[in-house]
Amino acid sequence: MPYPLDYGGVIDIFCTLQSLHAAGVEIILHCFEYGRGEQPILNQFCREVFYYRRQEGHKGFSFQLPYIVSSRSNPELLDRLAADDHPILLEGIHCSYLLQDKRFDNRNITLRLFNVEHCYYKHLYRHERSLMKKAFYFNESRLLEKYEAMVASRVKILTLSDRDTRYYREVLGGKFVKTLPVFVPHQDLKPAEGLGSFCLYHGNLGVAENEKAAEWLLEEVFVKMKLPFVVAGKNPSSRLERIAHQGCHTCLIADPEERELKDLISKAQINILPSFNETGVKLKLLNALFNGRHCVVNDAAIEGTPLGPLCHIAETPAAIQRVVMQLYHMPFGEEEIRLRRKILEAHFNNSVTAGNLLDVIRS
């Protein structure tokens, strides 16, 4: 369900709909709804919108297929798709259950991937504390690795990063694999010049990887560096809130609205966004580059993307501390903005990306 816009994957899909609609494409949208409700705004960009229930819990479980795929099986959806011969764009491997149905063997299908999913779930397994969730992530990663290898040679594949493209070609044996940049909600570069007043980490804190990154920054980087540090994001755990409020110079803002988060990004002197997962593209980093000042990341956050020249890169707590101290009193100026404009406009132009997507769909 690509609305409301409260995490990266949803934002990309919503912007894809907007961009394809602007390019004159008539869209029939099929989406799974589990708790968000029907969203009338989607009718602005789509000729028709169909909603389906996801089979959650034991109803969606399979011994052969990943849960994220098997729980999105729906006979009504498959019958509707089989009733015409329109090209099909699958947003995420989650929606690829139809590849089990022989009616679609010769259909024009394009699959956009947000990550190498089995690698992503392996990272979730490593960073999760709950034993039950760890077991789920481990099994899901195992099933996804087999499933992604099967899918790689069946359909046209589009990834978000060159690293993921290489992986699908070289490791999984993909026949048609290309990189297509993420669609972004901001096309105008609006970073504030001058100085901000704090350091910021933001993300969906309900995801184990993001919670781990926030805890790591609080306990390893800012515990001895007494600069103001704010963690912001949805669904934080009580443990993370407790850690964030232990120091008088650190705090956590839970569940900020979109406008509040954008305001935090623009007022921060430094957006610090390390990643423990090398796959995909970090939309929170793009958000910070379009709307914020200095950005500090590690190699994993920019691997396979063109964003390296726009960021300050540091791997260890000591290295991050040194970079933060250098940048904290350094005004953000026109030279940095010009470089961002040059790279971001060249690689993240929604109308150009939509044209490239249509070329692949029509091929």
Phi, psi and omega in degrees: 000109188275038175190145357291166188271078185240007168201166193303312183299321178294318180300315180299314182295318179299316179292330174297314178301313179302314186289319178292322176298316179297333179276003177091013181277134172272119188252130167253111186261128173245123182219152179266132184245124175216079174107346183268338181080166178291144186239102183302333182301333181294335180291344177292334187245351187236143176292319177218149176229126178244139181245143180226150177275132173280141179274093184274162178069214185294337181295332181261006185280143176217144176280339185259327186250150174301146181300321182296339177267308185296329181286352178249028173275138181204114183301322180297318177299312182297320179295319179297315181294325182283347185283349177223185182237025180293150172300149181243129173250117178264122179265095181094145180295342178305326188263018189262017181302331183300343178291349174278350186258122184295342178298341184252012183300324183249020182277150175283101185236132174240133181245118173267128181253139178266337178206170157279101196297323182291329175291319179299315181289332175294321176294319177299319178302316183293328187261353182280142178267324182294126180297323180295315179293323177301317179296319179296312182296322179296313181293321179296320177297318180297314180292322180294324180299316177293318184293317181295325177296324178290316184292327189306324183261003185266327187222171173287132185246133172238128178247170181267347183217154179297327179298315180293326176299314179299319181297314181293327178285308192275324183265318185261355174075031179296138182271322179233101182225125178225159174267129174233123183300158176292149171276135186243149181280349182240124176252347179258129179280121185226046176286144178280135175281173177082215186247142170262187189235005179196171173258150187222136164241131177226154180168174174285103187283354174281351176269129187304319181298318180289321176298320178298317180297317180296315178299318181299317178295318181293316188270335185250332186255309188264358180296327180252351182254107191274053173258148180300128182226126182244132170252131181224139177165171183270154174057047176288150176281160177297327178298314181294320178299320180296316180296318184294332183259012177286327180261151180284349182253003180235150178204169179231134175251111185272137172051052177292145173288164184305316181294321180294319179295317178298322178295319177297315180299318183286333182270346180288145172283324181222128169265117183252115190225067175290156178229146174252019184219121187274350187271158177073195177234137184273105181296331178294330176290317177299320177301316180292323180289325178284328191238353186242184179267230184298143177237129177245127183221174169253175183300323183299331183287337185239002182305127177077012180238166177271016191270353183307313182296346183265357187236158169263126189253128177212141186256318187261161176306317181296319180293319178296319178301318180296315181295318180298317179296324178292324187269340192298329179248019180258114180301144175270125191233189187296327180297316178294322180294319179298318180295317178299315181300318181299313185280316184291320179291330180286327188250340186231056176259112188300322181291321177294316180298320178297319177298318178293323177297317180295324177300318180291315181301321184277351184283000000 
